[in-house]
Amino acid sequence: EIYFNRLNTRGEKLGPDVRISSAPGFSLRPTLIELASARGQEYRLAWEDEREGTGGRIYGQRLGGAGELLGGNVELTPGGVDPTAPTLIAGQLRLGLLFNQSSSAGRELGFRSFDLELGTPTELVSLGAQNPDGAAIVANAGRFVVAWHVVLPNNRPGSQIWGAVLSEQGELLGAARPLTEEAQFARYPSLLALGDRLLLLWSEWRSDRFEIYSRELTPDLDPASEARLLTGASLEAYAPLPAFGPQGEVGVMFTGRSMQSREPQVFFTRLSCDPAVQSPVPR
């Protein structure tokens, strides 16, 4: 089942655990966001739920600022799509829900948006991604932006990172498109919203190992910079996770293997903006 609690900066619980789900079958892979409402700080939560038996659903829950339940569990997806791996994101006016779903061709990415109370759902939208993996979604300038890599029939990652843009009302704004040049393998994209542009990070195999690259994109996913290598020095690196720092810099946590230790470890680096560097592509 799904439980909720809040922690202070020392990792101490601020109250008793709150049980969110109570139904037959497993409840898995929760995704949580914080947002401001007319009632103050609140939380929205979504997760995989097997209470309906074969196929499952994604359910959601509203919580108040102190972790109290606001209403009951809400069904966010219909039957027949077998949704998994949900990610919930807050836009300017609506919430976006990204998930894997089944189709006649296999697995694909599905999307649906809701109002801030998890109501008024839009129709389900397919992003046209076949056998996707490692999908990331951000809200940027009144839109939702998604990036993913594909898995080939031989279970290896594809050669490019793909992306798509949706309106907050769930309209797909153009077909899915590649965001990187072709490489031997490309996987594990992540996105950071900058308003007038986006920062894309991903892991790419060149020569003999995976390394992490970055590039800027316009809100319409056109390239706004060349691909830049962020790692190196005989370090294999993958699965980057970016976040803003207190002074506007970008911290990047990633998994990697060094020459000194072949076991996977967590590494960290950071990026800062150099105003003297001009993008080679007009924004």
N, C-alpha and C positions, 0 to 999 in steps of 0.2 A: 504494500500500500504506500501511498504518498503521504509524507509528513512535512511540516513546515516549522521553522523557528527563526528567530533573529538573533544575531550575535553582536557583541560590542567589539571594539577594535582589538581587544585582547583575546577574542575567540570565546568569550563566555556567553552562555545562553541568557537571553533577556526574559525568559519565561518558560513555561512548560511546552513540550512538543504539542503541536496541533495536528490531529489526524485529518487529512484532506479527503481521502477516498476510503470507502468501506463497501466493497462489492465483491462478488465472485471473480476469480481470475486475477492475473497479475496486473499491477499498475506500475509503469516503467518510464524511465527517461524524462523526468520533469524538466521543464524550461520555465524560468521565472523572470519577470521584469518588474521594475518599480516605476510608478507614474504618479503625476499630480492630478488630482480631481478636485471638484468643488468641495469635497469633504476633507481634502488634505492629502497627505501621502498615502498611497495604497499600493497593492501588489496584484499582479495577474499571473496566473499559473496555468500551464497546459501539460498534458502527459498522454502517453499511450495507455489504453485501458482495454482489458480483455473481458469485461463483465458481460458483454453480449455474446461471448463464445467465439467461434471461428471467424476470423477477419478483424475483429476488434474495432475500436473507434479512437478518436482523440477527444478527451474531455478537458474542460477548463474550470477554474474557480477564481472568484474574486475574494480578496482579503483586505481588511482595513489596515491602517498604519501600525496598529499594535498586534497584528497577526490574527485578528478575529475573522471568522467566516462571514462573508456577505452573501447570503443566499446559499443555494446548493450547487452541486456539480452541474455543469452545462455541457451537453453534447455538442462538439464543434465540427465533427465530420459525419457524413451519413454512412450507412452500410454499403458494402460492395467495393470499397476502394482499398481496404486493408492498409490503413495508414501507419507509418512508423517514423521514428526520429523527428519529432516536432521541434520547431524553433519559433518562439513567439517574440515579436519585435513591436515597439511602439513607434508609430508615425506621428505626424502633426495632429491628425484628427481621428485616425483609426489604428487598429492593431492588425498586424500582418502575421499570418500563420503559414509557415513553410513546412512541408513534410514529404516523405517518400510515399508513393502510392502505386498500386498495381494497375497494369493496363494489358491489352492483348499482346503488346510487344515486350512485356517484362515490367521492370520497375521504371518509374519516372518521377519527376518532381511535381507536386501539386501545391497550390496556393489558394488561400481564402482570406478575406479581411473581415473585420468585425468593428463595431463601434467600441468605445472605451469600456462599456459595460459587458462586453462579450456577446452583444446582441446584433441584430440586423446583418446577418452573414451575407456575403456576396456568393455568387455561383462559384463552384470549383473551377480552377483554371489549371491547365497543364502547361508547363513551361517548355515542352518539347525536348526534354533531356532524357535520353535513353541510357539506362543503367548508370545513373549518377552516383557519386559518392563525395563525401567531404563538403557538402553544400554549406555556404555561408550567406547570410542575409543582413542588410543594414537598411536603415531609413535615411534618406538623403534628399533634402530640398523638396519635400512633399511627395517623394516617390519611395518605392521599395526596390532595392537592387540586390540581385542574387548572383552568386558565382559558384561553380562546381567543376569537378573533373569527372571523367567518364571511366568506366571499367570495361575493358575489352573482353571478348569471349574467352581469352586465355588467362583472365583474371589479372592482367597487367594494366596499369593506368594508361590512358590515352596520351596523345602527343600535345594537347593544348588545354588551357583553362577556358571554360565557357561562361557566358553570363547573359542576363536578361534584366529588363526594367519593367516594373509594373506601377500603375497608378495606385493611390490609396484605396480606390474603389474596385481594385482587382482586375483592371484592364491591362492586358499584356501589350506594352508599347513597342511593338516590333518583334521580329523573330529572334530566337536565341542566336548568339554570335560568339566567335572565338575572341578571347581577350589577350592572348599571347601568341607569339609565333610558334611554329611547329618545332618540337624538340623530340628526343627519343621518348621521354616520359615527362608528364607534368601532373602534379597532384597537390592536394591540400591547400586550396586557396583561402584567403581571408581578406576582409574588406574593412576599411576605416573611412567613415564619411567625413568629408571636409567642407560640405556645403556646395561650393562652386566646382568641386571635383571630388574624386575618390582616390584612395590609396589602395592598390591591390598588391598583396604579397602571396607568393606561392613557392612551391618546391619543384625544381626542375633538374632532370638528369642531363648533364653535359660531361662528356668524356668518361669519367669513371666513378661518379658519385652524385648524390642529390645535394643541391645547394639552394639557398633561398634568394629569390629575386623580388624586386619591387618595381612598380611603375604607377604613374598617375593616369587616371582616366577622367574624361569629361562626364557630366551627369548622364549623357547618352551613350557612354561606354566607348567613345572614341579614344585612342591612345593620346595622352598629353605629355608623354615622355618616353624615352627609350627604357628598356628593361635594365635595371641596375642590380649588380651583384651585391648582396648584403653580407654574405659569409664567405669563407675560404680557409686558407691556411690548413689544408689537409683535414678539414672538418666536414663530415657528412651532416647535413642539416635538413630538417623537414618539419611540417606542421607548425607554421608560424602563427602566433596570436598577438596582434597589436593592440595597444591601448594608449590613450593620451596620458602624459605626465603632467605635473603641476605647473610647469612653465611652458606648456604647449609642445614639448618634444613628444616623440612617439617611442614608447618602449615596446620591444618585441621579445616575447618569450618563445622558445622553440625547442624541439627535441633534436638531439644530435649524438654523433659518436666521434670522439677524438682519436688521434693516433695513440695516445697514452692509455686509453681505455676503450675497448670495443663494445662495452655495455652501453645501452642508451642512457643519456643523461639530459637534464634540463639546463638550457643555456639562456642567457639574456644579453641583449644589446639594445641600443637606442639610436634614434635618428633625430636630427634637428633640421629646421628649415634654414637654408642659406639664401637670403634674398638677392644675393649677387648672381646666383645661378638662374639663367633664363631657360625656360622649357623650349626644346627645339620644335615643338608642335604648338601652334597658336591655340589658346584656350577659348 
